Amino acid sequence: MALERLVKTSDLKTGFLADAAKNKRKSLDIDYDARFDALMLLLVPPETDTIVHYVDDHVALLYRPDDLEIVGIQVEDFERSFLPQHEAVSKVWRLSDSKTDLNDLGDLIVIFDRIKPQVAREVVKATEDILGEPGVELAAALA
Amino acid sequence: MPILFEILDPMRRKVICTDDVWHSHILTRHPIMRGLENEVKLAIEKPSIGIFQDSSLSSRSIYYLRQTGTPRYLKAVVEFDDNDIGEVITAFLTDAPKSGERLIWP
């Protein structure tokens, strides 16, 4: 006996992403959970309720439960499996993790804020094929 | 470190969830989990189907609880140490299991 998939990917909506791309809305939140080894990329404020919709072993779409609009992605096994398979993401991620020439936490935050749009674009580029149409919309929203 | 709850899973393994993980890790990343502490406990004590092993880490067990009235599962991820004591490291709502996870109980 196995757990069944309760929502089809085709049931999820991309209107929010299309609107974000059209209006060049740049709300972007990136969070890395080191203990769980997962990266979350959100185009909405982090306090937004989201549901995780797996599309493969590592990658999941995040959508709002009230309107099924896709608002981000979650990549699990990020440093352990995903980065070694995606050199371009790994390169940008290493930059965000660089501790050179940092004087304090403020420097680290500034560097991460500068790098995070690049991280987001590379992650989405690396997952575009897996994500299908939502991937294309995500890439456009982050362009 | 304050413990939010301490329970046994169906394999009689001790599982804890700390206040810090609940508030600083789970609720900040998955605010939809607010108020669902008891469902997390239930997922670990009486998971739907059974206990799964993570697709890449054997020390990590996965528990799903089918939520009534919604097309969702509550998913709890527990990391076990060498003494078979587990700690909840994350929990969130999902609409599907992740491929690659393997049923280890029953």
gemmi code that builds the backbone of each chain (N, CA, C; Angstrom):
import gemmi

chains = {
    "A": [
        ("MET", (0.848, -1.192, 0.000), (0.000, 0.000, 0.000), (0.892, 1.254, 0.000)),
        ("ALA", (0.491, 2.250, -0.772), (1.308, 3.472, -0.833), (0.426, 4.690, -0.627)),
        ("LEU", (1.073, 5.779, -0.287), (0.336, 7.027, -0.152), (0.030, 7.558, -1.544)),
        ("GLU", (-1.193, 8.023, -1.735), (-1.560, 8.518, -3.062), (-1.262, 10.010, -3.190)),
        ("ARG", (-1.045, 10.426, -4.431), (-0.886, 11.855, -4.722), (-2.289, 12.470, -4.705)),
        ("LEU", (-2.478, 13.536, -3.948), (-3.816, 14.080, -3.733), (-4.154, 15.253, -4.651)),
        ("VAL", (-3.121, 15.903, -5.198), (-3.339, 17.043, -6.105), (-2.433, 16.857, -7.311)),
        ("LYS", (-3.011, 17.009, -8.504), (-2.193, 16.883, -9.722), (-1.469, 18.206, -10.001)),
        ("THR", (-0.280, 18.102, -10.581), (0.472, 19.319, -10.915), (-0.348, 20.212, -11.843)),
        ("SER", (-1.107, 19.569, -12.731), (-1.908, 20.355, -13.678), (-3.037, 21.133, -12.993)),
        ("ASP", (-3.351, 20.779, -11.743), (-4.384, 21.526, -11.006), (-3.832, 22.839, -10.440)),
        ("LEU", (-2.504, 22.934, -10.358), (-1.907, 24.139, -9.786), (-1.921, 25.276, -10.800)),
        ("LYS", (-1.943, 26.501, -10.306), (-2.108, 27.663, -11.192), (-0.832, 28.502, -11.283)),
        ("THR", (-0.654, 29.127, -12.435), (0.550, 29.937, -12.665), (0.211, 31.409, -12.908)),
        ("GLY", (-1.024, 31.790, -12.579), (-1.447, 33.179, -12.802), (-0.616, 34.171, -11.999)),
        ("PHE", (-0.306, 33.806, -10.761), (0.494, 34.696, -9.920), (1.880, 34.904, -10.526)),
        ("LEU", (2.485, 33.804, -10.997), (3.829, 33.892, -11.586), (3.799, 34.733, -12.861)),
        ("ALA", (2.773, 34.516, -13.672), (2.647, 35.282, -14.919), (2.515, 36.768, -14.612)),
        ("ASP", (1.724, 37.059, -13.576), (1.538, 38.451, -13.182), (2.852, 39.046, -12.652)),
        ("ALA", (3.585, 38.238, -11.878), (4.871, 38.703, -11.334), (5.853, 39.006, -12.457)),
        ("ALA", (5.833, 38.163, -13.495), (6.732, 38.376, -14.631), (6.337, 39.631, -15.397)),
        ("LYS", (5.033, 39.786, -15.599), (4.522, 40.911, -16.377), (4.796, 42.246, -15.678)),
        ("ASN", (4.579, 42.261, -14.373), (4.721, 43.508, -13.621), (6.109, 43.683, -13.009)),
        ("LYS", (7.023, 42.746, -13.338), (8.396, 42.805, -12.823), (8.411, 42.946, -11.303)),
        ("ARG", (7.497, 42.229, -10.671), (7.460, 42.267, -9.206), (8.659, 41.478, -8.676)),
        ("LYS", (9.401, 42.058, -7.772), (10.671, 41.443, -7.381), (10.715, 40.974, -5.929)),
        ("SER", (9.567, 40.740, -5.323), (9.596, 40.190, -3.970), (10.253, 38.821, -4.028)),
        ("LEU", (11.321, 38.646, -3.268), (12.041, 37.381, -3.331), (12.596, 37.049, -1.947)),
        ("ASP", (12.245, 35.892, -1.474), (12.775, 35.444, -0.191), (13.449, 34.090, -0.389)),
        ("ILE", (14.703, 34.011, 0.032), (15.428, 32.734, -0.053), (15.844, 32.323, 1.345)),
        ("ASP", (15.558, 31.094, 1.674), (15.917, 30.598, 2.997), (16.525, 29.211, 2.867)),
        ("TYR", (17.675, 29.031, 3.525), (18.295, 27.700, 3.523), (18.219, 27.110, 4.927)),
        ("ASP", (17.617, 25.939, 5.044), (17.511, 25.221, 6.314), (18.649, 24.191, 6.340)),
        ("ALA", (19.730, 24.526, 7.063), (20.922, 23.668, 7.044), (20.653, 22.292, 7.647)),
        ("ARG", (19.852, 22.241, 8.693), (19.603, 20.942, 9.356), (18.829, 20.009, 8.424)),
        ("PHE", (17.813, 20.519, 7.776), (17.009, 19.720, 6.851), (17.656, 19.662, 5.473)),
        ("ASP", (18.606, 20.556, 5.232), (19.288, 20.673, 3.948), (18.292, 20.966, 2.823)),
        ("ALA", (17.538, 22.029, 3.028), (16.540, 22.406, 2.014), (16.592, 23.904, 1.755)),
        ("LEU", (16.471, 24.268, 0.492), (16.423, 25.668, 0.087), (14.989, 26.003, -0.298)),
        ("MET", (14.487, 27.097, 0.262), (13.147, 27.574, -0.115), (13.298, 28.898, -0.845)),
        ("LEU", (12.599, 29.006, -1.944), (12.624, 30.226, -2.743), (11.181, 30.681, -2.886)),
        ("LEU", (10.873, 31.857, -2.354), (9.492, 32.341, -2.346), (9.370, 33.700, -3.016)),
        ("LEU", (8.335, 33.862, -3.818), (8.065, 35.161, -4.448), (6.991, 35.918, -3.679)),
        ("VAL", (6.690, 35.446, -2.503), (5.715, 36.086, -1.614), (6.380, 36.236, -0.247)),
        ("PRO", (5.804, 37.042, 0.638), (6.394, 37.166, 1.975), (6.449, 35.796, 2.676)),
        ("PRO", (7.503, 35.569, 3.481), (7.687, 34.246, 4.092), (6.581, 33.833, 5.047)),
        ("GLU", (5.767, 34.780, 5.485), (4.673, 34.419, 6.398), (3.454, 33.857, 5.652)),
        ("THR", (3.570, 33.742, 4.334), (2.469, 33.191, 3.522), (2.348, 31.678, 3.735)),
        ("ASP", (1.132, 31.207, 3.913), (0.897, 29.768, 4.027), (1.161, 29.092, 2.679)),
        ("THR", (1.896, 27.984, 2.723), (2.168, 27.251, 1.479), (2.064, 25.736, 1.700)),
        ("ILE", (1.775, 25.040, 0.613), (1.735, 23.583, 0.589), (2.870, 23.102, -0.319)),
        ("VAL", (3.508, 22.005, 0.074), (4.624, 21.448, -0.701), (4.081, 20.405, -1.682)),
        ("HIS", (4.437, 20.579, -2.964), (3.967, 19.671, -4.015), (5.198, 19.085, -4.717)),
        ("TYR", (5.549, 17.855, -4.379), (6.767, 17.260, -4.940), (6.605, 16.970, -6.428)),
        ("VAL", (7.653, 17.309, -7.191), (7.648, 16.944, -8.604), (8.745, 15.925, -8.925)),
        ("ASP", (9.746, 15.810, -8.054), (10.719, 14.722, -8.183), (11.385, 14.460, -6.833)),
        ("ASP", (12.496, 13.729, -6.838), (13.144, 13.343, -5.578), (13.629, 14.520, -4.741)),
        ("HIS", (13.904, 15.645, -5.391), (14.466, 16.786, -4.670), (13.597, 18.036, -4.742)),
        ("VAL", (12.905, 18.204, -5.821), (12.276, 19.492, -6.106), (10.762, 19.460, -5.875)),
        ("ALA", (10.285, 20.533, -5.245), (8.843, 20.659, -4.998), (8.400, 22.081, -5.317)),
        ("LEU", (7.183, 22.193, -5.802), (6.573, 23.505, -5.965), (5.917, 23.886, -4.647)),
        ("LEU", (5.864, 25.179, -4.358), (5.156, 25.669, -3.177), (3.956, 26.468, -3.670)),
        ("TYR", (2.776, 26.129, -3.179), (1.594, 26.855, -3.637), (0.712, 27.263, -2.461)),
        ("ARG", (-0.087, 28.302, -2.719), (-1.001, 28.788, -1.684), (-2.209, 27.873, -1.637)),
        ("PRO", (-2.615, 27.447, -0.447), (-3.721, 26.491, -0.358), (-5.076, 27.089, -0.743)),
        ("ASP", (-5.223, 28.407, -0.606), (-6.542, 28.994, -0.852), (-6.856, 29.158, -2.330)),
        ("ASP", (-5.847, 29.402, -3.169), (-6.135, 29.592, -4.593), (-5.266, 28.709, -5.511)),
        ("LEU", (-4.453, 27.841, -4.928), (-3.590, 26.900, -5.669), (-2.556, 27.602, -6.567)),
        ("GLU", (-2.285, 28.869, -6.298), (-1.298, 29.604, -7.092), (0.123, 29.225, -6.632)),
        ("ILE", (0.969, 28.896, -7.600), (2.365, 28.565, -7.297), (3.107, 29.856, -6.940)),
        ("VAL", (3.814, 29.821, -5.807), (4.500, 31.032, -5.344), (5.981, 30.790, -5.033)),
        ("GLY", (6.457, 29.566, -5.280), (7.866, 29.316, -5.000), (8.238, 27.860, -5.189)),
        ("ILE", (9.467, 27.540, -4.810), (9.925, 26.141, -4.882), (10.732, 25.784, -3.632)),
        ("GLN", (10.806, 24.491, -3.393), (11.627, 23.966, -2.299), (12.528, 22.891, -2.894)),
        ("VAL", (13.832, 23.007, -2.613), (14.774, 21.997, -3.114), (15.387, 21.281, -1.912)),
        ("GLU", (15.091, 19.997, -1.798), (15.596, 19.205, -0.669), (16.899, 18.502, -1.055)),
        ("ASP", (17.630, 18.055, -0.039), (18.970, 17.478, -0.253), (19.807, 18.467, -1.061)),
        ("PHE", (19.678, 19.734, -0.725), (20.229, 20.796, -1.550), (21.755, 20.734, -1.658)),
        ("GLU", (22.432, 20.758, -0.512), (23.907, 20.730, -0.574), (24.434, 19.320, -0.816)),
        ("ARG", (23.671, 18.326, -0.304), (24.146, 16.945, -0.391), (24.018, 16.375, -1.807)),
        ("SER", (22.922, 16.654, -2.478), (22.689, 16.031, -3.793), (22.504, 17.026, -4.937)),
        ("PHE", (21.745, 18.087, -4.671), (21.383, 18.991, -5.764), (22.588, 19.785, -6.275)),
        ("LEU", (23.349, 20.389, -5.358), (24.496, 21.193, -5.785), (25.532, 20.403, -6.589)),
        ("PRO", (25.897, 19.187, -6.133), (26.887, 18.436, -6.923), (26.416, 18.133, -8.347)),
        ("GLN", (25.113, 18.135, -8.557), (24.586, 17.845, -9.893), (24.423, 19.103, -10.746)),
        ("HIS", (24.571, 20.278, -10.133), (24.331, 21.523, -10.865), (25.458, 22.518, -10.574)),
        ("GLU", (26.473, 22.469, -11.407), (27.688, 23.244, -11.175), (27.421, 24.750, -11.149)),
        ("ALA", (26.531, 25.232, -12.032), (26.272, 26.677, -12.084), (25.654, 27.163, -10.775)),
        ("VAL", (24.742, 26.367, -10.226), (24.121, 26.738, -8.942), (25.177, 26.690, -7.846)),
        ("SER", (25.968, 25.647, -7.895), (26.994, 25.445, -6.877), (27.973, 26.634, -6.828)),
        ("LYS", (28.334, 27.118, -8.005), (29.280, 28.229, -8.095), (28.707, 29.481, -7.413)),
        ("VAL", (27.471, 29.800, -7.731), (26.843, 30.992, -7.140), (26.623, 30.787, -5.641)),
        ("TRP", (26.237, 29.573, -5.266), (25.978, 29.275, -3.862), (27.250, 29.438, -3.032)),
        ("ARG", (28.376, 29.017, -3.601), (29.654, 29.152, -2.881), (29.975, 30.632, -2.652)),
        ("LEU", (29.622, 31.478, -3.598), (29.841, 32.913, -3.435), (29.036, 33.451, -2.261)),
        ("SER", (27.783, 32.977, -2.158), (26.911, 33.454, -1.074), (27.422, 32.978, 0.276)),
        ("ASP", (28.193, 31.906, 0.257), (28.682, 31.308, 1.495), (30.086, 31.790, 1.840)),
        ("SER", (30.632, 32.640, 0.958), (32.014, 33.090, 1.153), (32.166, 33.927, 2.423)),
        ("LYS", (33.195, 33.607, 3.188), (33.405, 34.359, 4.431), (34.580, 35.342, 4.300)),
        ("THR", (35.122, 35.448, 3.080), (36.285, 36.307, 2.932), (35.909, 37.783, 2.991)),
        ("ASP", (36.766, 38.580, 3.582), (36.593, 40.024, 3.678), (35.322, 40.445, 4.402)),
        ("LEU", (34.853, 39.605, 5.294), (33.661, 39.980, 6.038), (34.070, 40.522, 7.404)),
        ("ASN", (33.500, 41.655, 7.768), (33.812, 42.230, 9.070), (32.789, 41.836, 10.128)),
        ("ASP", (31.557, 41.686, 9.719), (30.530, 41.341, 10.696), (29.338, 40.694, 9.988)),
        ("LEU", (28.328, 40.409, 10.792), (27.124, 39.766, 10.254), (26.464, 40.637, 9.190)),
        ("GLY", (26.571, 41.956, 9.376), (25.983, 42.875, 8.405), (26.558, 42.669, 7.022)),
        ("ASP", (27.882, 42.467, 6.959), (28.530, 42.211, 5.673), (27.968, 40.950, 5.022)),
        ("LEU", (27.787, 39.924, 5.865), (27.280, 38.657, 5.355), (25.880, 38.827, 4.769)),
        ("ILE", (25.051, 39.596, 5.480), (23.678, 39.818, 5.013), (23.693, 40.595, 3.695)),
        ("VAL", (24.568, 41.620, 3.624), (24.660, 42.421, 2.394), (25.067, 41.536, 1.221)),
        ("ILE", (26.071, 40.686, 1.452), (26.537, 39.815, 0.369), (25.434, 38.845, -0.052)),
        ("PHE", (24.750, 38.248, 0.927), (23.704, 37.300, 0.581), (22.566, 37.987, -0.170)),
        ("ASP", (22.216, 39.200, 0.258), (21.157, 39.938, -0.438), (21.546, 40.233, -1.885)),
        ("ARG", (22.857, 40.475, -2.097), (23.325, 40.778, -3.449), (23.320, 39.521, -4.317)),
        ("ILE", (23.647, 38.406, -3.695), (23.785, 37.161, -4.444), (22.450, 36.445, -4.656)),
        ("LYS", (21.502, 36.642, -3.751), (20.318, 35.780, -3.777), (19.511, 35.805, -5.080)),
        ("PRO", (19.394, 36.954, -5.783), (18.696, 36.857, -7.066), (19.424, 35.932, -8.046)),
        ("GLN", (20.762, 35.920, -7.983), (21.534, 35.019, -8.850), (21.294, 33.562, -8.459)),
        ("VAL", (21.290, 33.311, -7.154), (21.026, 31.949, -6.676), (19.646, 31.499, -7.167)),
        ("ALA", (18.670, 32.380, -6.997), (17.299, 32.041, -7.396), (17.224, 31.733, -8.885)),
        ("ARG", (17.855, 32.580, -9.702), (17.803, 32.369, -11.154), (18.482, 31.053, -11.542)),
        ("GLU", (19.623, 30.766, -10.923), (20.339, 29.529, -11.272), (19.567, 28.285, -10.810)),
        ("VAL", (18.957, 28.373, -9.637), (18.177, 27.229, -9.142), (16.986, 26.973, -10.072)),
        ("VAL", (16.315, 28.042, -10.451), (15.145, 27.883, -11.329), (15.570, 27.368, -12.701)),
        ("LYS", (16.695, 27.883, -13.199), (17.200, 27.414, -14.491), (17.502, 25.912, -14.418)),
        ("ALA", (18.096, 25.493, -13.312), (18.466, 24.083, -13.155), (17.247, 23.174, -13.011)),
        ("THR", (16.133, 23.735, -12.566), (14.945, 22.900, -12.326), (13.850, 23.106, -13.379)),
        ("GLU", (14.122, 23.967, -14.354), (13.086, 24.340, -15.319), (12.500, 23.125, -16.043)),
        ("ASP", (13.369, 22.206, -16.460), (12.884, 21.022, -17.178), (12.003, 20.155, -16.292)),
        ("ILE", (12.402, 20.022, -15.041), (11.634, 19.195, -14.103), (10.278, 19.829, -13.821)),
        ("LEU", (10.285, 21.159, -13.709), (9.060, 21.851, -13.306), (8.064, 22.036, -14.438)),
        ("GLY", (8.523, 21.969, -15.689), (7.617, 22.157, -16.820), (7.162, 23.598, -16.928)),
        ("GLU", (5.875, 23.805, -17.254), (5.356, 25.158, -17.466), (5.580, 26.076, -16.255)),
        ("PRO", (5.332, 25.589, -15.025), (5.598, 26.471, -13.877), (7.053, 26.926, -13.822)),
        ("GLY", (7.966, 26.089, -14.298), (9.381, 26.447, -14.310), (9.640, 27.603, -15.245)),
        ("VAL", (8.993, 27.564, -16.408), (9.141, 28.646, -17.381), (8.610, 29.954, -16.793)),
        ("GLU", (7.460, 29.845, -16.148), (6.848, 31.038, -15.534), (7.719, 31.585, -14.388)),
        ("LEU", (8.281, 30.675, -13.620), (9.166, 31.098, -12.517), (10.394, 31.815, -13.059)),
        ("ALA", (10.970, 31.248, -14.099), (12.149, 31.857, -14.704), (11.825, 33.252, -15.218)),
        ("ALA", (10.655, 33.386, -15.828), (10.242, 34.700, -16.344), (10.033, 35.679, -15.195)),
        ("ALA", (9.481, 35.193, -14.097), (9.225, 36.075, -12.952), (10.525, 36.565, -12.327)),
        ("LEU", (11.583, 35.757, -12.449), (12.860, 36.123, -11.843), (13.807, 36.821, -12.812)),
        ("ALA", (13.393, 36.943, -14.071), (14.290, 37.504, -15.103), (14.583, 38.977, -14.825)),
    ],
    "B": [
        ("MET", (17.762, 22.649, 26.749), (16.871, 23.207, 25.725), (15.431, 22.727, 25.980)),
        ("PRO", (14.475, 23.637, 26.119), (13.097, 23.222, 26.425), (12.529, 22.278, 25.365)),
        ("ILE", (11.826, 21.269, 25.867), (11.233, 20.264, 24.977), (9.742, 20.569, 24.813)),
        ("LEU", (9.303, 20.645, 23.580), (7.878, 20.887, 23.326), (7.079, 19.603, 23.576)),
        ("PHE", (7.600, 18.478, 23.071), (6.961, 17.193, 23.387), (7.967, 16.065, 23.244)),
        ("GLU", (7.632, 14.961, 23.908), (8.462, 13.760, 23.839), (7.502, 12.583, 23.743)),
        ("ILE", (7.632, 11.782, 22.697), (6.675, 10.698, 22.453), (7.426, 9.465, 21.948)),
        ("LEU", (6.676, 8.380, 21.738), (7.245, 7.169, 21.147), (6.599, 6.945, 19.793)),
        ("ASP", (7.405, 6.541, 18.814), (6.814, 6.200, 17.522), (6.398, 4.721, 17.561)),
        ("PRO", (5.734, 4.194, 16.531), (5.249, 2.805, 16.580), (6.367, 1.766, 16.708)),
        ("MET", (7.621, 2.175, 16.424), (8.753, 1.256, 16.616), (9.331, 1.387, 18.026)),
        ("ARG", (8.607, 2.090, 18.889), (8.981, 2.302, 20.295), (10.263, 3.111, 20.428)),
        ("ARG", (10.527, 3.970, 19.467), (11.699, 4.840, 19.533), (11.271, 6.196, 20.099)),
        ("LYS", (12.121, 6.767, 20.962), (11.796, 8.068, 21.546), (12.026, 9.178, 20.527)),
        ("VAL", (11.055, 10.059, 20.440), (11.168, 11.206, 19.526), (10.855, 12.473, 20.306)),
        ("ILE", (11.738, 13.459, 20.202), (11.488, 14.740, 20.865), (11.334, 15.843, 19.817)),
        ("CYS", (10.662, 16.904, 20.255), (10.623, 18.124, 19.434), (10.917, 19.270, 20.383)),
        ("THR", (11.949, 20.034, 20.086), (12.315, 21.144, 20.975), (11.515, 22.397, 20.612)),
        ("ASP", (11.382, 23.262, 21.610), (10.735, 24.558, 21.386), (11.441, 25.327, 20.272)),
        ("ASP", (12.772, 25.245, 20.294), (13.562, 26.002, 19.320), (13.254, 25.552, 17.894)),
        ("VAL", (13.233, 24.232, 17.676), (12.932, 23.727, 16.330), (11.516, 24.118, 15.925)),
        ("TRP", (10.597, 23.969, 16.875), (9.205, 24.275, 16.526), (9.032, 25.738, 16.127)),
        ("HIS", (9.560, 26.635, 16.964), (9.325, 28.058, 16.704), (10.298, 28.662, 15.686)),
        ("SER", (11.585, 28.339, 15.832), (12.586, 29.003, 14.979), (12.786, 28.333, 13.623)),
        ("HIS", (12.466, 27.070, 13.525), (12.691, 26.378, 12.259), (11.386, 26.077, 11.527)),
        ("ILE", (10.439, 25.477, 12.242), (9.219, 25.038, 11.550), (8.265, 26.212, 11.298)),
        ("LEU", (7.921, 26.947, 12.344), (6.917, 28.004, 12.149), (7.423, 29.157, 11.294)),
        ("THR", (8.723, 29.439, 11.346), (9.210, 30.542, 10.520), (9.206, 30.162, 9.037)),
        ("ARG", (9.436, 28.881, 8.748), (9.467, 28.461, 7.341), (8.120, 27.963, 6.846)),
        ("HIS", (7.333, 27.439, 7.763), (6.023, 26.888, 7.367), (4.961, 27.394, 8.343)),
        ("PRO", (4.598, 28.689, 8.203), (3.640, 29.267, 9.158), (2.288, 28.545, 9.166)),
        ("ILE", (2.014, 27.793, 8.117), (0.757, 27.042, 8.053), (0.702, 25.968, 9.162)),
        ("MET", (1.844, 25.685, 9.793), (1.901, 24.660, 10.847), (1.460, 25.189, 12.211)),
        ("ARG", (1.182, 26.500, 12.279), (0.794, 27.067, 13.570), (-0.422, 26.325, 14.139)),
        ("GLY", (-0.319, 25.897, 15.371), (-1.429, 25.203, 16.040), (-1.514, 23.718, 15.726)),
        ("LEU", (-0.577, 23.204, 14.963), (-0.653, 21.787, 14.554), (0.325, 20.881, 15.328)),
        ("GLU", (0.740, 21.336, 16.520), (1.655, 20.508, 17.322), (1.076, 19.116, 17.573)),
        ("ASN", (-0.211, 19.081, 17.919), (-0.811, 17.781, 18.231), (-0.898, 16.876, 17.006)),
        ("GLU", (-1.076, 17.467, 15.839), (-1.112, 16.652, 14.613), (0.278, 16.098, 14.299)),
        ("VAL", (1.298, 16.878, 14.624), (2.670, 16.364, 14.422), (2.893, 15.169, 15.346)),
        ("LYS", (2.456, 15.310, 16.587), (2.581, 14.186, 17.533), (1.821, 12.964, 17.016)),
        ("LEU", (0.609, 13.205, 16.542), (-0.213, 12.092, 16.042), (0.425, 11.423, 14.821)),
        ("ALA", (1.022, 12.255, 13.959), (1.688, 11.708, 12.766), (2.796, 10.739, 13.167)),
        ("ILE", (3.513, 11.091, 14.236), (4.648, 10.256, 14.664), (4.154, 9.034, 15.449)),
        ("GLU", (3.127, 9.224, 16.243), (2.615, 8.104, 17.048), (1.786, 7.126, 16.214)),
        ("LYS", (0.971, 7.670, 15.316), (0.091, 6.814, 14.506), (0.105, 7.272, 13.050)),
        ("PRO", (1.226, 7.063, 12.365), (1.323, 7.567, 10.983), (0.382, 6.836, 10.027)),
        ("SER", (-0.072, 7.548, 9.004), (-0.870, 6.903, 7.952), (0.063, 5.964, 7.190)),
        ("ILE", (-0.388, 4.787, 6.902), (0.385, 3.752, 6.201), (1.519, 3.198, 7.065)),
        ("GLY", (2.463, 4.052, 7.471), (3.595, 3.540, 8.265), (4.720, 4.541, 8.348)),
        ("ILE", (5.896, 4.043, 8.645), (7.077, 4.896, 8.749), (7.941, 4.686, 7.503)),
        ("PHE", (8.400, 5.781, 6.942), (9.239, 5.714, 5.742), (10.670, 6.136, 6.080)),
        ("GLN", (11.602, 5.622, 5.294), (12.992, 6.067, 5.415), (13.248, 7.105, 4.329)),
        ("ASP", (13.959, 8.139, 4.682), (14.298, 9.191, 3.729), (14.976, 8.605, 2.481)),
        ("SER", (14.797, 9.271, 1.364), (15.339, 8.742, 0.110), (16.866, 8.713, 0.077)),
        ("SER", (17.528, 9.557, 0.885), (18.995, 9.538, 0.836), (19.678, 9.345, 2.176)),
        ("LEU", (18.977, 9.541, 3.290), (19.621, 9.392, 4.597), (18.926, 8.307, 5.421)),
        ("SER", (19.662, 7.265, 5.772), (19.041, 6.162, 6.519), (18.724, 6.554, 7.965)),
        ("SER", (19.371, 7.595, 8.473), (19.119, 8.031, 9.849), (17.857, 8.882, 9.969)),
        ("ARG", (17.213, 9.126, 8.858), (16.082, 10.033, 8.845), (14.790, 9.265, 8.556)),
        ("SER", (13.807, 9.395, 9.462), (12.511, 8.747, 9.255), (11.449, 9.787, 8.928)),
        ("ILE", (10.492, 9.347, 8.108), (9.449, 10.243, 7.616), (8.094, 9.700, 8.047)),
        ("TYR", (7.247, 10.595, 8.539), (5.913, 10.213, 9.004), (4.887, 11.095, 8.296)),
        ("TYR", (3.868, 10.459, 7.747), (2.791, 11.218, 7.104), (1.497, 10.981, 7.870)),
        ("LEU", (0.721, 12.040, 7.976), (-0.620, 11.905, 8.552), (-1.608, 12.519, 7.577)),
        ("ARG", (-2.530, 11.714, 7.092), (-3.550, 12.223, 6.163), (-4.481, 13.137, 6.943)),
        ("GLN", (-4.638, 14.377, 6.471), (-5.526, 15.311, 7.139), (-6.947, 15.085, 6.653)),
        ("THR", (-7.875, 15.122, 7.577), (-9.270, 14.916, 7.174), (-9.828, 16.217, 6.597)),
        ("GLY", (-10.587, 16.082, 5.533), (-11.267, 17.245, 4.951), (-10.417, 18.095, 4.041)),
        ("THR", (-9.150, 17.772, 3.863), (-8.308, 18.522, 2.936), (-7.462, 17.534, 2.127)),
        ("PRO", (-7.053, 17.915, 0.923), (-6.206, 17.010, 0.126), (-4.741, 17.141, 0.534)),
        ("ARG", (-4.440, 16.884, 1.780), (-3.089, 17.103, 2.289), (-2.663, 16.044, 3.288)),
        ("TYR", (-1.346, 15.907, 3.370), (-0.729, 15.135, 4.443), (0.098, 16.096, 5.289)),
        ("LEU", (0.148, 15.807, 6.582), (1.151, 16.474, 7.404), (2.382, 15.581, 7.352)),
        ("LYS", (3.519, 16.151, 7.037), (4.756, 15.382, 6.949), (5.696, 15.818, 8.071)),
        ("ALA", (6.182, 14.863, 8.843), (7.159, 15.157, 9.892), (8.443, 14.409, 9.567)),
        ("VAL", (9.564, 15.097, 9.688), (10.872, 14.507, 9.404), (11.657, 14.424, 10.717)),
        ("VAL", (12.104, 13.212, 11.039), (12.787, 12.978, 12.316), (14.179, 12.410, 12.052)),
        ("GLU", (15.168, 13.031, 12.679), (16.560, 12.567, 12.563), (16.901, 11.734, 13.801)),
        ("PHE", (17.354, 10.495, 13.596), (17.705, 9.624, 14.719), (19.215, 9.592, 14.921)),
        ("ASP", (19.623, 9.568, 16.209), (21.056, 9.453, 16.499), (21.441, 7.978, 16.666)),
        ("ASP", (22.679, 7.722, 17.054), (23.166, 6.343, 17.179), (22.444, 5.553, 18.264)),
        ("ASN", (21.820, 6.271, 19.210), (21.079, 5.593, 20.282), (19.594, 5.442, 19.946)),
        ("ASP", (19.268, 5.698, 18.688), (17.885, 5.595, 18.234), (16.949, 6.576, 18.938)),
        ("ILE", (17.487, 7.716, 19.297), (16.652, 8.798, 19.825), (16.487, 9.817, 18.708)),
        ("GLY", (15.235, 10.143, 18.455), (14.963, 10.993, 17.314), (14.589, 12.410, 17.689)),
        ("GLU", (14.886, 13.333, 16.775), (14.465, 14.718, 16.969), (13.780, 15.216, 15.706)),
        ("VAL", (12.625, 15.831, 15.906), (11.925, 16.429, 14.763), (12.792, 17.543, 14.208)),
        ("ILE", (13.083, 17.508, 12.902), (13.885, 18.591, 12.324), (13.047, 19.507, 11.422)),
        ("THR", (11.942, 18.974, 10.905), (11.015, 19.849, 10.195), (9.660, 19.158, 10.080)),
        ("ALA", (8.676, 19.952, 9.747), (7.325, 19.426, 9.512), (6.598, 20.435, 8.636)),
        ("PHE", (5.816, 19.928, 7.712), (5.062, 20.827, 6.819), (3.913, 20.070, 6.193)),
        ("LEU", (3.100, 20.775, 5.415), (1.972, 20.138, 4.743), (2.334, 19.885, 3.285)),
        ("THR", (1.977, 18.716, 2.812), (2.246, 18.355, 1.421), (1.028, 17.627, 0.861)),
        ("ASP", (0.962, 17.562, -0.476), (-0.172, 16.853, -1.074), (0.256, 15.527, -1.687)),
        ("ALA", (1.514, 15.166, -1.488), (1.999, 13.919, -2.082), (3.242, 13.441, -1.342)),
        ("PRO", (3.464, 12.145, -1.319), (4.722, 11.655, -0.758), (5.859, 11.964, -1.721)),
        ("LYS", (7.070, 11.991, -1.208), (8.231, 12.220, -2.075), (8.691, 10.879, -2.634)),
        ("SER", (9.004, 10.848, -3.921), (9.463, 9.595, -4.504), (10.815, 9.216, -3.907)),
        ("GLY", (11.063, 7.931, -3.803), (12.339, 7.467, -3.270), (12.288, 7.105, -1.796)),
        ("GLU", (11.231, 7.523, -1.112), (11.120, 7.155, 0.302), (10.642, 5.700, 0.398)),
        ("ARG", (11.201, 4.971, 1.370), (10.961, 3.527, 1.452), (10.255, 3.195, 2.769)),
        ("LEU", (9.197, 2.401, 2.660), (8.464, 2.011, 3.869), (9.338, 1.089, 4.727)),
        ("ILE", (9.548, 1.448, 6.004), (10.364, 0.591, 6.895), (9.536, 0.004, 8.034)),
        ("TRP", (8.319, 0.503, 8.228), (7.420, -0.071, 9.231), (5.992, 0.157, 8.812)),
        ("PRO", (5.024, -0.730, 8.882), (5.240, -2.109, 9.362), (5.926, -2.937, 8.257)),
    ],
}
model = gemmi.Model(1)
for chain_id, residues in chains.items():
    chain = gemmi.Chain(chain_id)
    for i, (resn, *xyz) in enumerate(residues, 1):
        res = gemmi.Residue()
        res.name, res.seqid = resn, gemmi.SeqId(i, " ")
        for name, pos in zip(("N", "CA", "C"), xyz):
            atom = gemmi.Atom()
            atom.name, atom.element = name, gemmi.Element(name[0])
            atom.pos, atom.b_iso = gemmi.Position(*pos), 0.0
            res.add_atom(atom)
        chain.add_residue(res)
    model.add_chain(chain)
structure = gemmi.Structure()
structure.add_model(model)
structure.setup_entities()
